[in-house]
Amino acid sequence: MSLSAEELLAGGALTFEIEVPEGVLHPKEPADDAGGPGTGPALGAVPGKVRVRPLTVRDLQLIGRAAKESDALMAALMVQRALVEPELSIAEVSAMHVGLLRFLLGWVERVSGIDVSPDDLAEAVEAPLARAAFALARGYGWTPEQTNDLTVGQVLLHLRMLQEAAGA
């Protein structure tokens, strides 16, 4: 069954509700060395929720250009671009504690179909994604806007489908 362009591009519009555990949102002092209970999260603490969307090729290109060689800025920009609810500025995301940022970044990578380090992502953003967008535009007749709205996972899937079709 062949998929339509609309079906292939629909994944970029998805959103995911993520539960942020209380211990990640508000880290507590760890237990002392004597085996004391410490001040961990209260039993029955209710986690908070955020809503994220997958990053698109366009997002990654913008992030790569803006962050250049700063892994910390790249991570903050990835989370900022993916957060749908609440919407936060880059300054607000940069003010998060590192544990919360790392937790959210893990989910952003997961829903975007990427599992790479910020260094690997920075190297991969410009030329390979531009070539991939060109190949998809040529192979499927899509406009640059349509290919830029794809998530990285969708780009990889469609490139594989093009390779398989060429080999058949």
Secondary structure, DSSP 4 states (H G I P E B T S, - for coil): -PPPHHHHHGGGG--EEEEE-HHHHS--PPPPTT---TT-PPTTPPPEEEEE-PPBHHHHHHHHHHHTT-HHHHHHHHHHHHEEES---HHHHHTS-HHHHHHHHHHHHHHHT----HHHHHHHHTHHHHHHHHHHHHHH---HHHHHTSBHHHHHHHHHHHHHHHH-
